[in-house]
Amino acid sequence: MRAAALRHDLPEMNDEPAEITDEPRGCLFALSQPPLMFFLAFVGTLILLTAVHDLYRW
């Protein structure tokens, strides 16, 4: 397996431009990336904590 295939078929610096043959990637591909999911989980946790804090003022 080539190294370019491991990087989602990105062309290497010395390769000729790759032709786009498969479908374009959409929102579900972006949501499958772990750093984005960690960020969204962190923001969601902050929103949940502030909502609980507003509802139940201890």
Contact map, one row per residue, 1 for C-alpha under 8 A:
1110110000000000000000000000000000000000000000000000000000
1111110000000000000000000000000000000000000000000000000000
1111111000000000000000000000000000000000000000000000000000
0111111111110000000000000000000000000000000000000000000000
1111111111000000000000000000000000000000000000000000000000
1111111110000000000000000000000000000000000000000000000000
0011111111000000000000000000000000000000000000000000000000
0001111111000000000000000000000000000000000000000000000000
0001111111100000000000000000000000000000000000000000000000
0001101111110000010000000000000000000000000000000000000000
0001000011111011110000000000000000000000000000000000000000
0001000001111110000000000000000000000000000000000000000000
0000000000111110000000000000000000000000000000000000000000
0000000000011111000000000000000000000000000000000000000000
0000000000111111100000000000000000000000000000000000000000
0000000000100111110000000000000000000000000000000000000000
0000000000100011111000000000000000000000000000000000000000
0000000001100001111100000000000000000000000000000000000000
0000000000000000111110000000000000000000000000000000000000
0000000000000000011111000000000000000000000000000000000000
0000000000000000001111100000000000000000000000000000000000
0000000000000000000111110000000000000000000000000000000000
0000000000000000000011111000000000000000000000000000000000
0000000000000000000001111100000000000000000000000000000000
0000000000000000000000111111100000000000000000000000000000
0000000000000000000000011111110000000000000000000000000000
0000000000000000000000001111111000000000000000000000000000
0000000000000000000000001111111100000000000000000000000000
0000000000000000000000001111111110000000000000000000000000
0000000000000000000000000111111110010000000000000000000000
0000000000000000000000000011111111011000000000000000000000
0000000000000000000000000001111111011000000000000000000000
0000000000000000000000000000111111111000000000000000000000
0000000000000000000000000000001111111100000000000000000000
0000000000000000000000000000000011111110000000000000000000
0000000000000000000000000000011111111111000000000000000000
0000000000000000000000000000001111111111100000000000000000
0000000000000000000000000000000001111111110000000000000000
0000000000000000000000000000000000111111111000000000000000
0000000000000000000000000000000000011111111100000000000000
0000000000000000000000000000000000001111111110000000000000
0000000000000000000000000000000000000111111111000000000000
0000000000000000000000000000000000000011111111100000000000
0000000000000000000000000000000000000001111111110000000000
0000000000000000000000000000000000000000111111111000000000
0000000000000000000000000000000000000000011111111100000000
0000000000000000000000000000000000000000001111111110000000
0000000000000000000000000000000000000000000111111111000000
0000000000000000000000000000000000000000000011111111100000
0000000000000000000000000000000000000000000001111111110000
0000000000000000000000000000000000000000000000111111111000
0000000000000000000000000000000000000000000000011111111100
0000000000000000000000000000000000000000000000001111111111
0000000000000000000000000000000000000000000000000111111110
0000000000000000000000000000000000000000000000000011111110
0000000000000000000000000000000000000000000000000001111111
0000000000000000000000000000000000000000000000000000111111
0000000000000000000000000000000000000000000000000000100111
